[in-house]
Amino acid sequence: MTEKPGLGIIGCGQMGKALFQGLIKQEMELGKIAVFDIDHTRSAELARQTKTARAADSAVSLAEAVDVIIVAVKPHQVALILQEIRPALRRNQILISVAAGIPLEVLQAEAGPDIPVVRVMPNVPSLVGQGALGISFSLSVNETQKALIIELFEALGLVEEVPEALMDAVTALSGSGPAFIFLVAEALCDGAVSVGMPRDMARRLTDQTILGSAAMLQQTGEHPAVLRERITSPGGTTIAGLGALERGGTRGIFYDAVKEAFMRSQQIKSQQ
C-alpha cells in the first residue's frame, strides 16, 4: 500500500458526500481520490470540490485505481456493488462498508475470503469533524491496516472500535441520534419563538445551548443526572420545564426511539 493511500467512495448520496467533504475539510493526507455514483452528476459535483479528486467512470474502474474503497450506498444496493467490483479487488486493498445492518460475514462472502473488510457506522456530524463512529474489523484485516483505517476516520471525529454484535446499537445511537437531537433543537427554537423571541436569535441560542451542554458532558465526565440536578433549583424555572417533559413522557420516548432504530437495523440485517 502506498504511503498516502488512494481513497475511493462508491455512492455520493448524503453519507458518501458527508464522508468526502469531512475528509477534505479536515485536510486528511490522502493520495488520489476517486468518487463514483450511478448519478454521474453527483460524483462530478463532488470531484470538483478538490483538485486531487476525480469522478470515476464506473465502480470497477474506481476499485482498480485505489487502495481503500468506501461503499456508501443504501443497504439493499451493497451486494450488487460488491458483486460488480469483486473481480477488480486485490488482497492489499481495504473494503469498507458504511451501510446499516450489513454484517461482516455478508460483506466478506461478497468481496471474497482474502479481502480485508471493515464495517463503519459514521454519522452526519462527520461532515464538520465532530462525528461519532463505530468500527468493526473482519479477521482478514491486519494490525497495520487497522491503524490506517482508524487514523483515516479519526479525521472525522471520535472512533470507537466495537464488537460487531454492538454495531446495531451504534447505528441506533450515534447513527440515528443526530436526527433526534435536531428534532430537540427544532422544538426548543419553536418554543422560544412562541414566547416572543425572534427566530434568528432563538436559533443561535439553541445551537449554543446544545453545544455547551455537550461540552460540559465531555469535559466534566460527570453523569448527565448530576449536571441536571446542579441547575435544577427548588421551585425554579428549570424544574417547571422538566416537569412538563416528564409528564409528556420525553425520557421514555427517547429510550424507545433508540430501541426502535436498533430493531430496524436488525430487521435490515435479517433481510440480507
C-alpha positions as CSV (number, residue, x, y, z in Angstrom):
1,M,0.0,0.0,0.0
2,T,1.3,3.5,-0.9
3,E,2.5,5.9,1.8
4,K,-0.5,8.1,1.0
5,P,-3.3,5.7,0.3
6,G,-5.7,6.3,-2.6
7,L,-9.3,6.5,-1.5
8,G,-12.4,5.7,-3.4
9,I,-16.0,6.4,-2.4
10,I,-18.8,4.5,-4.2
11,G,-22.1,6.3,-3.6
12,C,-22.3,10.1,-3.4
13,G,-25.6,10.4,-1.5
14,Q,-25.9,12.0,1.9
15,M,-23.4,9.8,3.7
16,G,-20.9,9.5,0.9
17,K,-21.0,13.2,0.5
18,A,-20.5,13.8,4.2
19,L,-17.5,11.4,4.3
20,F,-15.9,13.0,1.3
21,Q,-16.4,16.6,2.5
22,G,-15.4,15.7,6.0
23,L,-12.1,14.2,5.0
24,I,-11.4,17.1,2.7
25,K,-12.3,19.7,5.3
26,Q,-10.1,18.0,7.9
27,E,-7.2,18.0,5.3
28,M,-6.6,14.3,5.7
29,E,-3.4,13.4,3.8
30,L,-4.5,11.1,1.0
31,G,-3.2,10.2,-2.4
32,K,-5.6,10.2,-5.3
33,I,-9.3,10.3,-4.5
34,A,-11.9,8.8,-6.8
35,V,-15.7,9.0,-6.4
36,F,-18.5,7.2,-8.3
37,D,-22.2,7.4,-8.2
38,I,-24.7,5.9,-10.6
39,D,-25.9,9.5,-11.0
40,H,-22.8,10.9,-12.6
41,T,-23.8,14.5,-11.9
42,R,-23.4,13.7,-8.1
43,S,-19.9,12.3,-8.5
44,A,-18.8,15.1,-10.8
45,E,-20.1,17.7,-8.4
46,L,-18.1,16.2,-5.5
47,A,-14.9,15.8,-7.6
48,R,-14.9,19.5,-8.5
49,Q,-14.5,20.4,-4.8
50,T,-10.8,19.5,-4.7
51,K,-8.0,19.3,-7.2
52,T,-7.0,15.8,-6.0
53,A,-10.3,14.1,-6.7
54,R,-11.8,12.7,-9.9
55,A,-15.1,11.2,-10.9
56,A,-14.7,7.6,-11.9
57,D,-16.5,6.2,-15.0
58,S,-17.6,3.1,-13.1
59,A,-17.4,1.3,-9.8
60,V,-15.0,-1.2,-11.3
61,S,-12.6,1.5,-12.6
62,L,-12.6,3.1,-9.1
63,A,-11.9,-0.2,-7.5
64,E,-8.9,-0.8,-9.8
65,A,-7.4,2.6,-9.0
66,V,-7.4,3.0,-5.2
67,D,-6.2,1.3,-2.0
68,V,-9.2,2.0,0.3
69,I,-12.7,1.6,-1.0
70,I,-15.7,3.0,0.9
71,V,-19.0,1.6,-0.2
72,A,-21.6,4.3,0.8
73,V,-24.7,3.1,-0.9
74,K,-28.1,2.0,0.5
75,P,-28.1,-1.4,2.3
76,H,-30.1,-3.1,-0.5
77,Q,-27.5,-2.0,-3.0
78,V,-24.4,-3.2,-1.3
79,A,-24.5,-6.8,-2.6
80,L,-24.9,-5.7,-6.2
81,I,-22.0,-3.2,-5.9
82,L,-19.7,-5.9,-4.3
83,Q,-20.6,-8.4,-7.0
84,E,-19.8,-5.9,-9.6
85,I,-16.3,-4.8,-8.3
86,R,-15.2,-8.2,-6.9
87,P,-13.1,-9.1,-10.0
88,A,-11.2,-5.9,-9.5
89,L,-10.4,-6.3,-5.8
90,R,-6.9,-7.1,-4.6
91,R,-5.7,-8.6,-1.3
92,N,-3.8,-5.4,-0.4
93,Q,-6.9,-3.3,-0.6
94,I,-9.3,-2.5,2.2
95,L,-13.0,-2.6,1.7
96,I,-15.2,-0.5,4.0
97,S,-19.0,-0.5,4.2
98,V,-20.9,2.2,5.9
99,A,-24.3,0.6,5.3
100,A,-26.5,-0.1,8.3
101,G,-27.4,-3.7,9.0
102,I,-25.0,-5.5,6.6
103,P,-22.8,-7.8,8.7
104,L,-19.1,-8.5,8.1
105,E,-20.0,-12.1,7.2
106,V,-22.1,-11.0,4.3
107,L,-19.5,-8.4,3.2
108,Q,-16.7,-11.0,3.3
109,A,-18.7,-13.5,1.3
110,E,-19.5,-11.0,-1.4
111,A,-16.0,-9.5,-1.6
112,G,-14.0,-12.7,-1.3
113,P,-12.3,-14.5,1.6
114,D,-8.9,-12.8,1.2
115,I,-10.1,-9.2,1.1
116,P,-9.8,-7.1,4.3
117,V,-13.3,-6.0,5.2
118,V,-14.4,-3.3,7.6
119,R,-17.7,-2.0,8.9
120,V,-18.0,1.6,9.9
121,M,-21.1,3.4,11.2
122,P,-20.4,7.1,10.8
123,N,-22.9,9.9,11.4
124,V,-23.7,13.2,9.7
125,P,-21.7,15.4,12.1
126,S,-18.6,13.7,10.5
127,L,-19.1,16.5,7.9
128,V,-17.8,19.0,10.5
129,G,-15.2,16.8,12.1
130,Q,-17.5,16.1,15.1
131,G,-18.7,12.6,14.2
132,A,-19.2,9.6,16.4
133,L,-18.1,6.5,14.5
134,G,-18.3,2.8,15.4
135,I,-15.9,0.4,13.6
136,S,-15.6,-3.3,13.4
137,F,-12.9,-5.3,11.6
138,S,-13.0,-8.7,10.0
139,L,-10.3,-11.3,10.8
140,S,-8.8,-10.6,7.4
141,V,-7.7,-7.1,8.5
142,N,-4.1,-6.9,9.9
143,E,-2.9,-4.5,12.6
144,T,-1.3,-2.1,10.2
145,Q,-4.5,-1.9,8.2
146,K,-6.5,-1.3,11.4
147,A,-4.3,1.6,12.3
148,L,-4.6,3.1,8.9
149,I,-8.4,2.9,8.9
150,I,-8.7,4.3,12.5
151,E,-6.4,7.2,11.6
152,L,-8.5,7.9,8.4
153,F,-11.7,8.1,10.3
154,E,-10.3,9.9,13.3
155,A,-10.2,12.9,11.0
156,L,-14.0,12.9,11.2
157,G,-14.4,12.6,14.9
158,L,-14.5,10.1,17.8
159,V,-13.8,6.5,16.6
160,E,-14.8,3.6,18.8
161,E,-13.7,0.1,17.9
162,V,-16.7,-2.1,18.9
163,P,-17.6,-5.8,18.6
164,E,-19.7,-6.4,15.6
165,A,-22.6,-7.5,17.9
166,L,-22.9,-3.9,19.0
167,M,-23.0,-2.3,15.6
168,D,-26.8,-2.2,15.5
169,A,-26.7,-0.4,18.8
170,V,-24.1,2.1,17.4
171,T,-26.4,2.6,14.4
172,A,-29.3,3.4,16.7
173,L,-27.5,5.7,19.0
174,S,-24.9,7.7,17.0
175,G,-26.1,6.9,13.5
176,S,-29.7,7.9,14.1
177,G,-29.1,10.1,17.2
178,P,-28.3,13.3,15.3
179,A,-31.8,13.3,13.8
180,F,-33.2,13.0,17.4
181,I,-31.0,16.0,18.5
182,F,-32.0,18.1,15.5
183,L,-35.7,17.5,16.5
184,V,-34.9,18.6,20.0
185,A,-33.3,21.7,18.6
186,E,-36.2,22.5,16.4
187,A,-38.7,22.1,19.3
188,L,-36.6,24.3,21.6
189,C,-36.3,27.0,19.0
190,D,-40.0,26.9,18.3
191,G,-40.8,27.1,22.0
192,A,-38.7,30.3,22.3
193,V,-40.4,31.8,19.3
194,S,-43.8,31.1,20.8
195,V,-42.9,33.3,23.8
196,G,-41.8,36.2,21.7
197,M,-38.1,35.6,20.8
198,P,-37.0,36.4,17.2
199,R,-36.3,33.2,15.3
200,D,-32.8,34.0,14.4
201,M,-31.9,34.8,18.0
202,A,-33.7,31.6,19.1
203,R,-31.7,29.6,16.6
204,R,-28.3,31.0,17.8
205,L,-29.1,30.4,21.5
206,T,-30.5,26.9,20.8
207,D,-27.4,25.9,18.9
208,Q,-25.0,27.2,21.6
209,T,-27.1,25.7,24.4
210,I,-26.8,22.2,22.8
211,L,-23.1,22.7,22.0
212,G,-22.3,24.0,25.5
213,S,-24.3,21.2,27.2
214,A,-22.4,18.5,25.1
215,A,-19.1,20.2,26.0
216,M,-19.9,20.0,29.7
217,L,-20.7,16.3,29.5
218,Q,-17.4,15.6,27.8
219,Q,-15.2,17.9,29.8
220,T,-16.5,17.1,33.3
221,G,-17.1,13.4,32.7
222,E,-20.0,13.6,35.1
223,H,-23.3,11.7,34.8
224,P,-26.0,13.7,33.0
225,A,-28.2,13.4,36.0
226,V,-25.6,15.1,38.2
227,L,-25.3,18.0,35.8
228,R,-29.1,18.3,35.5
229,E,-29.5,18.4,39.3
230,R,-27.0,21.2,39.6
231,I,-29.1,23.6,37.6
232,T,-32.5,22.5,38.9
233,S,-33.4,24.8,41.8
234,P,-36.4,24.2,44.0
235,G,-39.4,26.0,42.7
236,G,-37.5,27.4,39.7
237,T,-38.0,27.6,36.0
238,T,-35.9,24.5,35.2
239,I,-37.9,22.2,37.4
240,A,-41.1,23.6,35.9
241,G,-39.9,22.8,32.4
242,L,-38.6,19.4,33.4
243,G,-42.0,18.6,34.9
244,A,-43.6,19.3,31.5
245,L,-41.1,17.0,29.9
246,E,-41.7,14.2,32.4
247,R,-45.5,14.5,32.1
248,G,-45.1,14.2,28.3
249,G,-43.0,11.0,28.6
250,T,-39.9,12.5,27.0
251,R,-37.5,10.2,28.7
252,G,-39.4,7.1,27.6
253,I,-39.8,8.5,24.1
254,F,-36.1,8.8,23.6
255,Y,-35.5,5.4,25.2
256,D,-38.0,3.9,22.7
257,A,-36.6,5.8,19.8
258,V,-33.2,4.2,20.3
259,K,-34.8,0.8,20.7
260,E,-36.9,1.2,17.5
261,A,-33.9,2.3,15.5
262,F,-31.9,-0.7,16.9
263,M,-34.7,-3.1,15.9
264,R,-34.9,-1.6,12.4
265,S,-31.2,-2.2,11.9
266,Q,-31.6,-5.8,13.0
267,Q,-34.5,-6.1,10.5
268,I,-32.3,-4.9,7.7
269,K,-29.7,-7.4,8.7
270,S,-32.2,-10.3,8.7
271,Q,-33.2,-9.4,5.2
272,Q,-29.7,-9.9,3.8
